[in-house]
Amino acid sequence: MNKDNSNSSREDDLRPEYNLKALQVRKVGRQRHTYKAKTIDLDPDVAEFFPDANSANEALRLLIKMIKQNKDFFSQNLSIRDTSK
């Protein structure tokens, strides 16, 4: 089976107004990354408590607030990173 790989002999019939270099290509599926947000995967037992991203974010913001208010307790009992620096 011989394929004709003479791409250089073909004429470029793409219109000049189409700029392929400006296109943003996105992956499909679990491994895709959004352009504006960071994506994390929750374990199934954790994810079942959150119907959507907003509820998970709200719960995490509450946890962050509690950690900040009780820094001494949490720094002794949990390994958390200090983001206030």
C-alpha positions in Angstrom: 0.0 0.0 0.0 1.6 3.1 -1.2 0.3 6.4 0.1 0.9 9.6 -1.7 2.5 11.8 1.0 3.1 14.7 -1.3 1.4 17.3 0.9 3.6 20.0 -0.5 2.1 19.4 -4.0 -1.4 20.3 -2.8 -2.6 23.8 -3.0 -3.7 25.6 0.2 -7.3 26.4 -0.4 -8.0 27.7 3.1 -9.3 31.2 3.0 -7.0 33.9 4.4 -9.5 35.0 7.0 -9.1 31.7 8.8 -6.3 32.0 11.3 -5.5 28.4 12.5 -2.8 29.7 14.8 -5.3 31.6 16.9 -7.5 28.6 17.6 -7.6 27.3 21.1 -7.7 23.5 21.2 -9.3 21.8 24.2 -8.9 18.3 25.3 -12.0 16.2 26.0 -12.7 14.2 29.1 -11.2 14.1 32.6 -7.8 15.3 31.6 -8.9 18.5 30.0 -8.0 21.8 31.5 -10.1 24.9 31.5 -8.5 28.2 30.6 -9.8 30.2 33.5 -10.2 27.7 36.4 -8.2 25.1 38.2 -9.8 21.6 38.2 -9.4 19.1 41.0 -10.8 15.6 41.3 -12.8 14.7 44.4 -12.9 11.2 45.7 -16.3 9.6 45.2 -17.2 9.5 48.9 -16.5 13.3 49.2 -18.2 14.2 45.9 -21.5 12.6 46.8 -22.0 15.4 49.4 -21.7 18.2 46.9 -24.3 18.5 44.1 -22.2 21.2 42.3 -19.0 23.2 42.3 -20.6 26.1 44.1 -21.6 24.0 47.1 -18.1 22.5 47.3 -16.5 26.0 47.1 -18.8 27.3 49.8 -17.9 24.5 52.2 -14.2 24.9 51.5 -14.4 28.7 52.1 -16.0 28.0 55.4 -13.3 25.5 56.3 -10.6 28.0 55.3 -12.3 30.7 57.5 -12.4 28.3 60.5 -8.7 27.4 60.0 -7.7 31.1 59.8 -9.6 31.9 63.0 -8.1 28.9 64.9 -4.6 28.8 63.5 -3.0 27.6 66.7 -5.3 24.6 67.0 -5.1 23.6 63.4 -1.3 24.1 63.0 -0.7 21.7 65.9 -3.2 19.1 64.8 -3.2 19.2 61.0 -0.5 19.7 58.5 -1.7 22.7 56.6 0.2 25.2 54.6 0.3 28.8 55.6 -0.8 31.0 52.7 -0.8 34.3 54.6 2.9 35.0 53.7 
